[in-house]
Amino acid sequence: MKTLAKTILMVAAMSGASVAMANTAVNQQAFNKAVTVKQALSMKDDAKVQLKGYVVKSVGDEKYEFRDQTGLITVDIDDELWMGKAISAKTPVVIIGEIDIDYKPMKRVEIDVDAVKF
């Protein structure tokens, strides 16, 4: 009986690992293609995005202006994501995150950043 229980647990663990690996592959695929700021501004709430451009200005409270060749958008970058690296408005970065839309008092679109690549 103990062998059967061990076998069931092992199969369950392996299937869980397979699902986790599949989800990781899907999540990485979602970030393989960068979108522009213009495209991001028209996407749906919680959509996964990757943008290439420049963090040009701090606007306070972990919020920054991000610019690419198509426009400007506010990004929310937690302090830990900078990894102690100082950048300038001329330092190219890739940000990975998701669209965050707030409708009150008026529509505001920004990116909630999960990772910054230098």
C-alpha positions, 0 to 999 in steps of 0.5 A: 500500500505504501508503494501505491501511495508513493507512486500516486504522489510521484505521478501527481508531482510530475504532472504538476511540474509539467503544468508549471513548465508549460505555463512558464513556456506560455508566459515567456512566449507572451513576452517574446515580442515587444509592443510599442507604447502606442499599441500598449495604450490600446490594449486591454487591462491585465494584458502582458506586455514587453516594451523597449525604450527609455525611462526618461523621468521620475514622476514620484512614488515609484512611477516613471515616464517611459518613452519609445519612438511611438509615445509616452506612458507611465510605468510603475517600477518597484524600487527592488527591480532597479537592482541598484543600477543607476540609469539615465534617460539615454539608457535603453531598457526593456520592461516586462509587465502588464497593462493597468487601466483605471477609469476613475476619475478618467481613463488612465493607462499605465504599465505595472512592471514585473521586470526591467532588463538593462 
